[in-house]
Amino acid sequence: MSYATQSHTNITVGWSLLARVMISTLTTLPCCVFLFVNGVMLFTLRSKTIFRETSRYILLFNLLLTETIQMALSQILYLLAACRIRLTYPVCGVLMLFSSLTTSVSPVTLVVMSLERYVAVCYPLRHSTIITSRNTAVAIIVVWIFSSLNILTRVLLLLNFPFEDLESLQMKYYCGTFVMILDPISEHYDKAYTCFLFVSAGTAVTSSYIGVIIAARSALTDKASAQKARNTLLLHLVQLGLSLVSTMHNSMLIALSRIVTRIALVRSQTVLYVCIIIFPRCLSSLIYGIRDHTIRPVLMYHLCCRLKLSVVSAKVSC
């Protein structure tokens, strides 16, 4: 389900060296910035005891970790395609399966985070006994096991393909999920799983949101806490929607290829890639880094310190 390079098969043909360098630079620079921000955020979430022992911060760390891995893998595959480097089927398969694993973990983690906020608002007296560090760790393990079952199914489907009939294991096209869908069964499974995942996740997050709204009308509910939880759940819905849009990346490019020129298609591809593949992977850092009053000062401290160190190192090297 990594859609960062699905359309590179034909689009990159005919690129000049200068065009490839420019496109690679335009995508790599924002990706590096977002990876830096995510990396600092991950470090921040491990820097203090309160972050390591609070359930919502533990879940946020898991979400950020998977999104950072997705971003890095997507950029690697993008650059491989831009440089016209073709992998072998086994290597591409491993990359795609790992990418699919992390991509599946993200929406399921958002569901768990939404349920945690629901319990915090609707059952505040029981929140500390239900949402413990131990239970959170168990929930994260379940999330990864559930996502791993999808990977196991994909592997079993791949094993049914007669690879011995291929002339070579060297791929004819650039590595992407679309290349690893080798038969109609795999394609149907991919669509069915994607539909099931996002419909289920959307239903769970929406139900949590409705539950918080209903609870906010109760006289016993903390209005400020309910309002904050409602806004958080809305942001989770936005994140889930962006993840769903990223699965449509290839379809958008196919539709554009029918109405625009090749040059316009390449430019559109770059914009779409940054906007719906790269940027959403940094959204969690931006949302929690700005909104959360506990994280914000610590995050800004680490960001500023690292920026100062970078400037000092640059001056020393000069």
C-alpha positions as CSV (number, residue, x, y, z in Angstrom):
1,M,0.0,0.0,0.0
2,S,2.9,2.4,-0.6
3,Y,1.8,4.5,-3.5
4,A,4.8,6.8,-3.8
5,T,6.3,5.3,-7.0
6,Q,3.4,3.5,-8.7
7,S,3.3,5.8,-11.7
8,H,7.0,6.0,-12.4
9,T,7.0,3.2,-14.8
10,N,6.2,5.3,-17.9
11,I,6.5,8.9,-16.6
12,T,10.2,8.8,-15.9
13,V,11.0,7.6,-19.4
14,G,12.5,10.5,-21.4
15,W,13.5,12.6,-18.5
16,S,16.7,14.6,-19.1
17,L,19.4,14.4,-16.5
18,L,18.7,18.0,-15.4
19,A,15.0,17.3,-15.0
20,R,15.7,14.3,-12.9
21,V,18.1,16.2,-10.6
22,M,15.6,19.0,-10.2
23,I,12.7,16.7,-9.5
24,S,14.7,14.7,-7.0
25,T,15.9,17.9,-5.2
26,L,12.4,19.3,-5.0
27,T,11.1,16.2,-3.3
28,T,14.2,15.3,-1.2
29,L,14.5,18.7,0.5
30,P,11.0,18.8,2.1
31,C,11.3,15.1,2.9
32,C,14.6,15.7,4.7
33,V,13.0,18.6,6.6
34,F,10.0,16.5,7.6
35,L,12.3,13.6,8.6
36,F,14.3,15.9,10.8
37,V,11.2,17.2,12.5
38,N,9.8,13.7,13.0
39,G,13.2,12.5,14.3
40,V,13.3,15.4,16.9
41,M,9.7,14.6,17.9
42,L,10.5,10.9,18.4
43,F,13.5,11.9,20.5
44,T,11.3,14.3,22.5
45,L,8.8,11.5,23.2
46,R,11.6,9.4,24.7
47,S,13.4,12.2,26.6
48,K,11.1,12.5,29.6
49,T,9.4,10.0,31.9
50,I,6.0,11.5,31.5
51,F,6.1,10.8,27.8
52,R,7.4,7.3,28.2
53,E,4.7,6.3,30.8
54,T,1.6,8.2,29.5
55,S,-0.5,6.1,27.1
56,R,-1.4,8.7,24.6
57,Y,2.3,9.7,24.2
58,I,3.3,6.0,23.8
59,L,0.6,5.6,21.1
60,L,1.8,8.9,19.4
61,F,5.4,7.5,19.4
62,N,4.2,4.4,17.6
63,L,2.3,6.4,15.1
64,L,5.2,8.7,14.4
65,L,7.6,5.9,14.1
66,T,5.6,4.1,11.4
67,E,4.9,7.4,9.5
68,T,8.7,8.2,9.6
69,I,9.5,4.8,8.2
70,Q,6.8,5.2,5.5
71,M,8.3,8.6,4.5
72,A,11.8,7.3,4.3
73,L,10.8,4.3,2.3
74,S,8.7,6.3,-0.1
75,Q,11.5,8.8,-0.8
76,I,14.0,5.9,-1.3
77,L,11.7,4.3,-3.9
78,Y,11.0,7.7,-5.5
79,L,14.7,8.4,-5.9
80,L,15.3,4.9,-7.3
81,A,12.7,5.4,-9.9
82,A,13.9,8.9,-10.7
83,C,17.4,7.5,-11.2
84,R,16.1,4.7,-13.3
85,I,17.3,2.0,-11.0
86,R,15.4,-1.3,-11.3
87,L,15.5,-3.8,-8.4
88,T,15.0,-7.5,-8.4
89,Y,11.6,-9.0,-7.5
90,P,12.8,-10.3,-4.1
91,V,14.3,-7.0,-3.0
92,C,11.3,-5.0,-4.2
93,G,9.0,-7.5,-2.5
94,V,10.7,-7.1,0.8
95,L,10.5,-3.3,0.6
96,M,6.9,-3.3,-0.5
97,L,5.8,-5.7,2.3
98,F,7.6,-3.6,4.9
99,S,6.0,-0.5,3.6
100,S,2.6,-2.1,3.5
101,L,3.1,-3.2,7.2
102,T,3.8,0.3,8.4
103,T,1.1,1.8,6.2
104,S,-1.4,-0.5,7.8
105,V,-0.3,0.2,11.3
106,S,-0.9,3.9,11.0
107,P,-4.8,3.9,10.6
108,V,-5.2,1.2,13.2
109,T,-3.0,3.2,15.7
110,L,-5.3,6.2,15.0
111,V,-8.2,4.0,16.0
112,V,-6.6,3.1,19.3
113,M,-5.7,6.7,20.0
114,S,-9.3,7.7,19.3
115,L,-10.6,5.1,21.7
116,E,-8.2,6.3,24.4
117,R,-9.6,9.8,24.0
118,Y,-13.2,8.4,24.2
119,V,-12.5,6.6,27.4
120,A,-10.8,9.7,28.9
121,V,-13.9,11.8,28.3
122,C,-16.7,9.2,28.7
123,Y,-15.2,7.2,31.6
124,P,-12.8,9.6,33.4
125,L,-13.0,7.8,36.7
126,R,-12.0,4.5,35.1
127,H,-9.5,5.9,32.6
128,S,-6.5,5.4,34.8
129,T,-7.4,1.7,35.4
130,I,-8.3,0.9,31.8
131,I,-5.7,2.9,29.9
132,T,-2.5,1.8,31.6
133,S,1.0,1.6,30.2
134,R,0.8,-2.2,30.2
135,N,-2.6,-2.2,28.4
136,T,-1.2,0.3,25.9
137,A,1.8,-1.9,25.1
138,V,-0.6,-4.9,24.6
139,A,-2.7,-2.8,22.3
140,I,0.3,-1.8,20.2
141,I,1.4,-5.4,20.0
142,V,-2.1,-6.4,18.8
143,V,-2.0,-3.6,16.2
144,W,1.3,-4.9,14.8
145,I,0.1,-8.5,14.8
146,F,-3.1,-7.5,13.0
147,S,-1.1,-5.7,10.3
148,S,1.4,-8.6,10.1
149,L,-1.5,-10.9,9.2
150,N,-2.1,-8.8,6.1
151,I,1.6,-9.1,5.2
152,L,1.4,-12.9,5.7
153,T,-1.5,-13.1,3.3
154,R,0.3,-11.0,0.7
155,V,3.3,-13.3,1.0
156,L,1.1,-16.4,0.5
157,L,-0.4,-14.8,-2.6
158,L,3.0,-14.0,-4.0
159,L,4.2,-17.6,-3.5
160,N,1.4,-18.8,-5.8
161,F,2.9,-16.8,-8.7
162,P,5.1,-18.9,-11.1
163,F,8.4,-17.0,-10.7
164,E,10.2,-19.9,-12.4
165,D,8.5,-18.9,-15.7
166,L,10.2,-15.5,-15.6
167,E,13.3,-15.0,-17.8
168,S,15.0,-13.2,-15.0
169,L,14.2,-12.0,-11.4
170,Q,15.4,-8.5,-12.6
171,M,12.3,-6.3,-12.8
172,K,11.4,-4.6,-16.1
173,Y,9.8,-1.7,-14.3
174,Y,10.5,0.4,-11.3
175,C,9.7,-0.9,-7.8
176,G,6.2,-0.1,-6.6
177,T,3.2,-1.8,-5.1
178,F,1.5,-2.0,-8.6
179,V,4.5,-4.1,-9.8
180,M,4.1,-6.6,-7.0
181,I,0.4,-7.2,-7.7
182,L,1.2,-10.0,-10.0
183,D,-2.3,-11.6,-10.5
184,P,-6.0,-10.6,-10.3
185,I,-6.4,-12.3,-6.9
186,S,-3.7,-10.1,-5.4
187,E,-5.3,-7.0,-6.9
188,H,-8.8,-8.0,-5.5
189,Y,-7.3,-8.7,-2.1
190,D,-5.5,-5.4,-2.0
191,K,-8.6,-3.4,-2.8
192,A,-10.8,-5.4,-0.4
193,Y,-8.3,-5.0,2.5
194,T,-7.8,-1.3,1.9
195,C,-11.6,-0.8,1.8
196,F,-12.1,-2.9,5.0
197,L,-9.3,-1.1,6.8
198,F,-10.4,2.4,6.1
199,V,-14.1,1.8,6.5
200,S,-13.5,0.1,9.9
201,A,-11.1,2.8,11.0
202,G,-13.4,5.6,9.9
203,T,-16.4,4.0,11.6
204,A,-14.4,3.6,14.9
205,V,-13.1,7.2,14.9
206,T,-16.5,8.6,13.9
207,S,-18.2,6.6,16.6
208,S,-15.7,7.9,19.2
209,Y,-16.3,11.4,18.0
210,I,-20.1,11.1,18.4
211,G,-19.7,9.5,21.8
212,V,-17.6,12.4,23.0
213,I,-20.2,14.9,21.7
214,I,-22.9,13.1,23.6
215,A,-20.8,12.9,26.7
216,A,-20.0,16.7,26.4
217,R,-23.7,17.4,27.0
218,S,-23.6,15.7,30.4
219,A,-23.3,18.0,33.4
220,L,-20.7,15.6,34.9
221,T,-18.3,15.9,32.0
222,D,-15.4,18.4,32.0
223,K,-16.4,20.7,29.1
224,A,-12.9,21.8,28.4
225,S,-11.6,18.2,28.3
226,A,-14.5,17.2,26.0
227,Q,-13.9,20.1,23.7
228,K,-10.2,19.3,23.4
229,A,-10.9,15.6,22.8
230,R,-13.5,16.5,20.1
231,N,-10.9,18.6,18.3
232,T,-8.3,15.8,18.6
233,L,-10.7,13.3,17.1
234,L,-11.5,15.6,14.2
235,L,-7.8,15.8,13.5
236,H,-7.6,12.0,13.6
237,L,-10.4,11.9,11.0
238,V,-8.4,14.4,8.8
239,Q,-5.3,12.2,9.2
240,L,-7.3,9.1,8.3
241,G,-8.7,10.9,5.3
242,L,-5.2,11.9,4.1
243,S,-4.1,8.3,4.4
244,L,-7.0,7.2,2.3
245,V,-6.3,9.9,-0.3
246,S,-2.7,8.6,-0.5
247,T,-4.0,5.3,-1.6
248,M,-5.6,7.1,-4.6
249,H,-2.3,8.6,-5.7
250,N,-1.8,6.2,-8.7
251,S,-5.5,6.6,-9.8
252,M,-5.1,10.4,-9.8
253,L,-2.0,10.2,-12.0
254,I,-3.7,7.8,-14.4
255,A,-6.6,10.2,-14.8
256,L,-4.3,13.2,-15.3
257,S,-2.3,11.3,-17.9
258,R,-5.4,11.3,-20.1
259,I,-5.9,15.0,-20.2
260,V,-2.4,16.7,-19.7
261,T,0.9,16.6,-21.5
262,R,3.9,14.5,-20.2
263,I,5.7,17.6,-18.8
264,A,2.5,18.7,-17.0
265,L,2.1,15.2,-15.7
266,V,5.6,15.0,-14.3
267,R,5.0,18.4,-12.5
268,S,1.7,17.3,-11.2
269,Q,3.2,14.0,-10.0
270,T,5.8,15.9,-8.0
271,V,3.2,18.2,-6.4
272,L,0.9,15.3,-5.6
273,Y,3.7,13.3,-4.2
274,V,4.8,16.0,-1.8
275,C,1.2,17.0,-0.8
276,I,-0.4,13.6,-0.3
277,I,2.5,11.3,0.4
278,I,5.2,13.3,2.2
279,F,3.4,16.1,4.0
280,P,0.7,14.0,5.8
281,R,3.6,11.9,7.3
282,C,4.7,14.9,9.2
283,L,1.2,16.1,10.2
284,S,1.3,14.3,13.5
285,S,4.5,16.0,14.6
286,L,3.0,19.4,13.6
287,I,-0.4,18.8,15.2
288,Y,0.9,17.5,18.6
289,G,4.0,19.7,18.6
290,I,1.9,22.8,18.4
291,R,-1.3,21.8,20.2
292,D,0.0,19.8,23.1
293,H,1.2,22.2,25.9
294,T,3.3,19.4,27.5
295,I,5.1,18.5,24.3
296,R,5.5,22.0,22.8
297,P,8.2,23.5,25.1
298,V,10.3,20.3,25.1
299,L,10.0,20.0,21.3
300,M,10.9,23.6,20.7
301,Y,13.9,23.3,23.0
302,H,15.3,20.3,21.2
303,L,14.6,21.8,17.8
304,C,16.3,25.1,18.7
305,C,19.3,23.3,20.2
306,R,19.8,21.2,17.2
307,L,19.4,24.2,14.8
308,K,22.0,26.1,16.9
309,L,24.4,23.1,16.8
310,S,24.0,22.8,13.1
311,V,24.8,26.5,12.6
312,V,27.8,26.3,14.9
313,S,29.1,23.2,13.1
314,A,28.7,24.9,9.7
315,K,30.7,27.9,11.0
316,V,33.5,25.7,12.4
317,S,33.7,23.8,9.1
318,C,34.0,27.0,7.2
